[in-house]
């Protein structure tokens, strides 16, 4: 994931343990997680149909769901999905206005 | 001495011979156990060779189960054995690399017998629960027939819900096959090239419309029917509809507004312009 630092990309977690921010912080530090996560006490899960964990959604730069995996998709599938959408995003921003 | 010995052998011989061939109900139990052992074997397997061995054990016992059910149609276990045939073949399809049974699919035969002999059974939901995870045309036909012909409202309701889930999962699998030529080849081998091509030619939007219609029907007509593992058919159908309409590929992601680990408020939509990997995780 390191190589994506310069790219129009972000990884955002939704924690599904019903933690408040403080408890989430402790978990993030304990497991050395380097991404930003929402602390959820149920509202987000309700809105997203309480997916089993792990579930992965990939949204394009317009906020449209383009990929969805319940369970880990494997590095290859994830990389190729992200590459494809990042290229789309970069192409879109380079367009003359 | 030899004479007496001969009589003894003769007397003992009969019960021994009868014991050699266990009763059909016993054979059924043994075969079900055999599946449990093989499934555990797959779970524990660390090499492809071990995985293949587990698959072969099940591939061997599945036609045996079918034969047992067909030879003993009036035994109480016959119904369960037919469902078990379906369970095992779908297990092979979905968990192993077994190439399928070609034209002699035991599950197709089992579905035909269930339809012919057990369509009025109030236990038929045991079968639809399995069939839901299938892919072939006969699974679809079976679910449609049960929905239409079962005299039991509960059985109809679950068949309706599961038909919608079957059709929805089949569409998702077709999408996955597009990027996985090896898997597509395996599907061709098991389910037939013609069938696969016909599915790929179908109008996707129309197919989704039908899925939505079935979930709507389940939500309205069967709202209060209980599901075997909690909740009602209505609740499940509504949640599936919500998933299709808001959380499927092609839909704008519902916004999220909340706090991060530092207590800072932010929104998912703050990241418009960037590709976002949204990861639902939990600590165990």
HADDOCK unambig.tbl for C-alpha pairs under 7 A between the chains (distance, minus, plus):
assign (segid A and resid 8 and name CA) (segid B and resid 274 and name CA) 4.59 0.50 0.50
assign (segid A and resid 8 and name CA) (segid B and resid 275 and name CA) 6.12 0.50 0.50
assign (segid A and resid 9 and name CA) (segid B and resid 274 and name CA) 4.94 0.50 0.50
assign (segid A and resid 9 and name CA) (segid B and resid 275 and name CA) 4.64 0.50 0.50
assign (segid A and resid 9 and name CA) (segid B and resid 276 and name CA) 5.83 0.50 0.50
assign (segid A and resid 10 and name CA) (segid B and resid 274 and name CA) 6.65 0.50 0.50
assign (segid A and resid 10 and name CA) (segid B and resid 275 and name CA) 6.33 0.50 0.50
assign (segid A and resid 10 and name CA) (segid B and resid 276 and name CA) 4.96 0.50 0.50
assign (segid A and resid 10 and name CA) (segid B and resid 277 and name CA) 6.38 0.50 0.50
assign (segid A and resid 11 and name CA) (segid B and resid 276 and name CA) 5.63 0.50 0.50
assign (segid A and resid 11 and name CA) (segid B and resid 277 and name CA) 4.65 0.50 0.50
assign (segid A and resid 11 and name CA) (segid B and resid 278 and name CA) 6.10 0.50 0.50
assign (segid A and resid 12 and name CA) (segid B and resid 276 and name CA) 6.93 0.50 0.50
assign (segid A and resid 12 and name CA) (segid B and resid 277 and name CA) 6.12 0.50 0.50
assign (segid A and resid 12 and name CA) (segid B and resid 278 and name CA) 5.01 0.50 0.50
assign (segid A and resid 12 and name CA) (segid B and resid 279 and name CA) 6.15 0.50 0.50
assign (segid A and resid 13 and name CA) (segid B and resid 278 and name CA) 5.74 0.50 0.50
assign (segid A and resid 13 and name CA) (segid B and resid 279 and name CA) 4.61 0.50 0.50
assign (segid A and resid 13 and name CA) (segid B and resid 280 and name CA) 5.78 0.50 0.50
assign (segid A and resid 13 and name CA) (segid B and resid 281 and name CA) 6.77 0.50 0.50
assign (segid A and resid 14 and name CA) (segid B and resid 279 and name CA) 6.03 0.50 0.50
assign (segid A and resid 14 and name CA) (segid B and resid 280 and name CA) 4.73 0.50 0.50
assign (segid A and resid 14 and name CA) (segid B and resid 281 and name CA) 6.16 0.50 0.50
assign (segid A and resid 15 and name CA) (segid B and resid 280 and name CA) 6.05 0.50 0.50
assign (segid A and resid 15 and name CA) (segid B and resid 281 and name CA) 5.17 0.50 0.50
assign (segid A and resid 15 and name CA) (segid B and resid 282 and name CA) 5.48 0.50 0.50
assign (segid A and resid 16 and name CA) (segid B and resid 280 and name CA) 6.72 0.50 0.50
assign (segid A and resid 16 and name CA) (segid B and resid 281 and name CA) 5.91 0.50 0.50
assign (segid A and resid 16 and name CA) (segid B and resid 282 and name CA) 5.00 0.50 0.50
assign (segid A and resid 17 and name CA) (segid B and resid 282 and name CA) 5.54 0.50 0.50
assign (segid A and resid 17 and name CA) (segid B and resid 283 and name CA) 6.71 0.50 0.50
assign (segid A and resid 21 and name CA) (segid B and resid 259 and name CA) 6.68 0.50 0.50
assign (segid A and resid 21 and name CA) (segid B and resid 260 and name CA) 6.29 0.50 0.50
assign (segid A and resid 21 and name CA) (segid B and resid 261 and name CA) 4.73 0.50 0.50
assign (segid A and resid 21 and name CA) (segid B and resid 262 and name CA) 6.32 0.50 0.50
assign (segid A and resid 21 and name CA) (segid B and resid 263 and name CA) 5.39 0.50 0.50
assign (segid A and resid 22 and name CA) (segid B and resid 261 and name CA) 6.60 0.50 0.50
assign (segid A and resid 24 and name CA) (segid B and resid 261 and name CA) 5.43 0.50 0.50
assign (segid A and resid 25 and name CA) (segid B and resid 261 and name CA) 4.68 0.50 0.50
assign (segid A and resid 25 and name CA) (segid B and resid 262 and name CA) 6.63 0.50 0.50
assign (segid A and resid 36 and name CA) (segid B and resid 260 and name CA) 6.41 0.50 0.50
assign (segid A and resid 37 and name CA) (segid B and resid 260 and name CA) 5.27 0.50 0.50
assign (segid A and resid 37 and name CA) (segid B and resid 261 and name CA) 6.30 0.50 0.50
assign (segid A and resid 38 and name CA) (segid B and resid 258 and name CA) 5.98 0.50 0.50
assign (segid A and resid 38 and name CA) (segid B and resid 259 and name CA) 5.48 0.50 0.50
assign (segid A and resid 38 and name CA) (segid B and resid 260 and name CA) 4.59 0.50 0.50
assign (segid A and resid 38 and name CA) (segid B and resid 261 and name CA) 6.91 0.50 0.50
assign (segid A and resid 39 and name CA) (segid B and resid 258 and name CA) 6.92 0.50 0.50
assign (segid A and resid 39 and name CA) (segid B and resid 259 and name CA) 5.72 0.50 0.50
assign (segid A and resid 39 and name CA) (segid B and resid 260 and name CA) 5.72 0.50 0.50
assign (segid A and resid 39 and name CA) (segid B and resid 261 and name CA) 6.56 0.50 0.50
assign (segid A and resid 44 and name CA) (segid B and resid 256 and name CA) 6.69 0.50 0.50
assign (segid A and resid 49 and name CA) (segid B and resid 239 and name CA) 6.88 0.50 0.50
assign (segid A and resid 49 and name CA) (segid B and resid 243 and name CA) 7.00 0.50 0.50
assign (segid A and resid 53 and name CA) (segid B and resid 280 and name CA) 5.74 0.50 0.50
assign (segid A and resid 53 and name CA) (segid B and resid 281 and name CA) 5.14 0.50 0.50
assign (segid A and resid 53 and name CA) (segid B and resid 282 and name CA) 6.35 0.50 0.50
assign (segid A and resid 54 and name CA) (segid B and resid 279 and name CA) 6.99 0.50 0.50
assign (segid A and resid 54 and name CA) (segid B and resid 280 and name CA) 5.49 0.50 0.50
assign (segid A and resid 54 and name CA) (segid B and resid 281 and name CA) 5.09 0.50 0.50
assign (segid A and resid 55 and name CA) (segid B and resid 279 and name CA) 6.05 0.50 0.50
assign (segid A and resid 55 and name CA) (segid B and resid 280 and name CA) 5.21 0.50 0.50
assign (segid A and resid 56 and name CA) (segid B and resid 277 and name CA) 6.89 0.50 0.50
assign (segid A and resid 56 and name CA) (segid B and resid 278 and name CA) 5.80 0.50 0.50
assign (segid A and resid 56 and name CA) (segid B and resid 279 and name CA) 4.78 0.50 0.50
assign (segid A and resid 56 and name CA) (segid B and resid 280 and name CA) 6.41 0.50 0.50
assign (segid A and resid 57 and name CA) (segid B and resid 277 and name CA) 5.92 0.50 0.50
assign (segid A and resid 57 and name CA) (segid B and resid 278 and name CA) 5.04 0.50 0.50
assign (segid A and resid 57 and name CA) (segid B and resid 279 and name CA) 6.52 0.50 0.50
assign (segid A and resid 58 and name CA) (segid B and resid 276 and name CA) 5.73 0.50 0.50
assign (segid A and resid 58 and name CA) (segid B and resid 277 and name CA) 4.66 0.50 0.50
assign (segid A and resid 58 and name CA) (segid B and resid 278 and name CA) 6.12 0.50 0.50
assign (segid A and resid 59 and name CA) (segid B and resid 275 and name CA) 5.73 0.50 0.50
assign (segid A and resid 59 and name CA) (segid B and resid 276 and name CA) 5.09 0.50 0.50
assign (segid A and resid 59 and name CA) (segid B and resid 277 and name CA) 6.50 0.50 0.50
assign (segid A and resid 60 and name CA) (segid B and resid 274 and name CA) 6.94 0.50 0.50
assign (segid A and resid 60 and name CA) (segid B and resid 275 and name CA) 4.70 0.50 0.50
assign (segid A and resid 60 and name CA) (segid B and resid 276 and name CA) 6.58 0.50 0.50
assign (segid A and resid 61 and name CA) (segid B and resid 272 and name CA) 5.43 0.50 0.50
assign (segid A and resid 61 and name CA) (segid B and resid 273 and name CA) 4.28 0.50 0.50
assign (segid A and resid 61 and name CA) (segid B and resid 274 and name CA) 4.49 0.50 0.50
assign (segid A and resid 61 and name CA) (segid B and resid 275 and name CA) 4.73 0.50 0.50
assign (segid A and resid 62 and name CA) (segid B and resid 272 and name CA) 5.77 0.50 0.50
assign (segid A and resid 62 and name CA) (segid B and resid 273 and name CA) 6.19 0.50 0.50
assign (segid A and resid 63 and name CA) (segid B and resid 252 and name CA) 5.63 0.50 0.50
assign (segid A and resid 63 and name CA) (segid B and resid 253 and name CA) 5.94 0.50 0.50
assign (segid A and resid 63 and name CA) (segid B and resid 272 and name CA) 6.03 0.50 0.50
assign (segid A and resid 64 and name CA) (segid B and resid 250 and name CA) 5.99 0.50 0.50
assign (segid A and resid 64 and name CA) (segid B and resid 251 and name CA) 5.55 0.50 0.50
assign (segid A and resid 64 and name CA) (segid B and resid 252 and name CA) 4.15 0.50 0.50
assign (segid A and resid 64 and name CA) (segid B and resid 253 and name CA) 5.72 0.50 0.50
assign (segid A and resid 65 and name CA) (segid B and resid 248 and name CA) 6.78 0.50 0.50
assign (segid A and resid 65 and name CA) (segid B and resid 249 and name CA) 4.94 0.50 0.50
assign (segid A and resid 65 and name CA) (segid B and resid 250 and name CA) 5.45 0.50 0.50
assign (segid A and resid 65 and name CA) (segid B and resid 251 and name CA) 5.62 0.50 0.50
assign (segid A and resid 65 and name CA) (segid B and resid 252 and name CA) 5.94 0.50 0.50
assign (segid A and resid 65 and name CA) (segid B and resid 253 and name CA) 5.79 0.50 0.50
assign (segid A and resid 66 and name CA) (segid B and resid 249 and name CA) 4.99 0.50 0.50
assign (segid A and resid 66 and name CA) (segid B and resid 250 and name CA) 5.92 0.50 0.50
assign (segid A and resid 67 and name CA) (segid B and resid 249 and name CA) 6.02 0.50 0.50
assign (segid A and resid 68 and name CA) (segid B and resid 249 and name CA) 6.98 0.50 0.50
assign (segid A and resid 85 and name CA) (segid B and resid 275 and name CA) 6.60 0.50 0.50
assign (segid A and resid 86 and name CA) (segid B and resid 275 and name CA) 6.22 0.50 0.50
